[in-house]
Every structure is written in structure tokens, then in C-alpha cells.
């Protein structure tokens, strides 16, 4: 049954949906501080190379591989305690990321500690991701998923604008005074505080337990066979796989590019984040309504086209024009993500039976995440080679990030063709 207010009855889940919006915003704030240029700052402070920092950034994808564990959580009446426990551990680990520069020992030892802590956080986060997603999305009317997701995203983006500007300014101020470690302590305390309220939103939320179960039979408890035989699901999984290749080959290396070769300050990085978030917020609702009206597959075609353009522009971003072209890339990429993030999830909801959704999301994210991480590792070898060659590739003077941007552009075109000629021909599942 859809989570809508029935005639003459109070909507029991309205407050919980509001908590979900706040929960998503707090999770987003924490994710911002342990990614991209922020993570690059920590990595550079302990002597990590650009390629290794890129692989660190790709732990987001590697962590997705652990979502396969969610398949074995199907059939449970309640996932609330599990999700809260996993999220608590994750937030504590993210805070510890900023304390690794204080660990005594060599650069290699501190790098190892950072890798272990960050990887552990992403692995645990992703174990509980699919159950959490299904918990909260089961409270939303299926016919309004696009608009609700857009509203949720807009709140996160607006809050993220303010948050990143403040954090960027604080880090720059500490760094200007020669006290970068003070910025790290402040960041760790910030994550601890955000983490507390993040957990509180989950504690206060209701759970529709019947929506967390599968069909209830032993046969469907671990629906691996049903998933593998579901041709529509496999076609949808391919979308996520190609997209993770698109992003895995380039975006993990942009953080070090911004604070390295392009020479951006953390304040400017924050301004980039604000401009990007504002752009995404402005189009989130229109794209959400478009997806609800036309289909998420059609919305994905539009958004992947915009993403391809963004990577194409970034091929030409160098220190001389970086502020202009990288800003343009950031805006277009943010606009594309207004539909891609929700699209990858909602394609599963469109083409997979209700009782298989938790497991299907877990399978999709696990496969795509592992392939995305593998792509980043291979791209890291390429980045290392180009930088070791004095930023020369095939006899051309070029930055490694320009080369990987070109690869992302080509992969986007491949995904666009796949969406048009394969995904649009699939019939939606009837629940």
C-alpha cells in the first residue's frame, strides 16, 4: 500500500518523512567534509600522492560493494536498530579521519591508518544503506517519489551551500595562520556534532515494518536466483555500472586537481560548491516532476546528456582558465546529478517487483560500486604515469585530469545510447 494519507485517517508517517529529509541533509553535510578537496587536504598533509588520494575518494564506490550484505537482511521485520548502529559507527569513523594527521609515526603509517578508517566507514555505511533507503522510501507515495526526492535534495543542497562556505572559510583561516591541524580538529568536532543529530532523526522516525519484508516465504528470503533471472533488473544494473565507470575514471582525481594544479583556495572550492548546489536545487523539482510525468528513463537521458557536456568542457580546464571552465563543469555536472542520483534508484523501483527492491538495490550498488572502484584504480595508474612523465601523454602536454575527463565523456555517450535503445523499451513492473 502506498504511504499516503487515507480518507478520514491521519497520516502516521508525515513526521517521519520530515525526519527523513533532515536525516538526508545531515548525512550529506558529513559526506561533504570527508570527500573531494576536503579529503585531499587531509591526504596532502600526510604526504599522499594525487593518485592515492583519488583512490581514497573512490572508497565511496568500493564501499558500495558491501551493499550485497543487504540481500541477507531481506525478510527482517525491522531494520531500524541495525541502521542506527551502523550509522553511529560510520559517523565516528568519519570524524576520526581528521585526527589521522595527529597519529605519531611515518607518513606511510598515517596513510595506512587513514585508509583503514575511511574504508571501514564506507563499508559499514553501505551495509545499512539499502535497508535505510527502503525503510524511508516505503513511507513515500510511489506516484510522488520524483517530487519528494527533489524536495529532499533541495533541502540538502541549500543547507550544504551554507555549510561548505563556512567550513571552507574556517579551513582557509586556519591554514593562513599556519595552523592547518586546528582546521582538522574543528572538522572532527563538527562531524561529531552532526552525527549526533543525524542519529536522533532516525530514532524519532517510525518504521513501516511490513514494507521491510519480502513476500514472507522461505523461498524469497534470499532472492539471489530471482534477481539473477530478472532480465529487466540486469539491464537496469548496467546503467549504474556504466555510470560508475563514467565517474570512477575521473571525479576522484578532481579534488587534488582543484587544490593542486588549478590552485583553488578552500573558500573558492566552497563557492564552487554553493554555485553547483544552487544550480542543482533550481532544477531538482522540475526534473522530479518531469520524471514523474514522463518516466525516470527519459529523465536519465536528459541528465546524462548534460553530464556528457560537463565532462567535455572539463577536458579543456587548465590553470589559465580553470576558474571559468571548472566552474562551468561544476554547474552542468550538478544539474545532471539532480536527475541521475534519484534516477539510478528509481529505475529499480520502476522495473523490479516490490518484494525484491531492497535486494535489487543492494545488488545493483554492489556490482556498480566494485566496478567503479576498479575503474579508479586503473585510472590511478594512468594518472601516476602522466604525472611521472611531466604531464605529457602521447607526446602532448596535458594534465592527467584532462585525459580522464575525455574518457568520462566517451563513456557518457555510450551510456546515453544504452538508455535510448535498451532501457526505454522495458515495460514498468505492475505492483
Secondary structure, DSSP 8 states (H G I E B T S, - for coil): --S---TTS--TTHHHHHHHHHHHHHHHHHHHHTSHHHHHHHHHHTT--HHHHHHHHTHHHHHHGGGGGGGGGTT-S--HHHHHHHHHHHHHHHHHHTTGGGS-S-HHHHHHHHHHHHHHHHHHHHHTHHHHHHHHHTTS-GGGHHHHHHHHHHHHHHHHHHHHHHHHHHHHHHHHTT-HHHHHHHHHHHHHHHHHHHHHHHHT----GGGGS-SSSGGGTT-HHHHHH-HHHHHHHHHHHHHHHHHHTTGGGHHHHHHTTT---HHHHHHHHHHHHHHHHHHHHHHHHHHHHH-HHHHHHHHHHHHHHHHHHHTT--TTTHHHHHHHHHHHHHHHHHHHHHHHHHHHHHHS-GGGHHHHHHHHHHHHHHHHHHHHHHHHHHHHHHHHTTSEETTEE--HHHHHHHHHHHHHHHHHHHHHHTGGGS-----
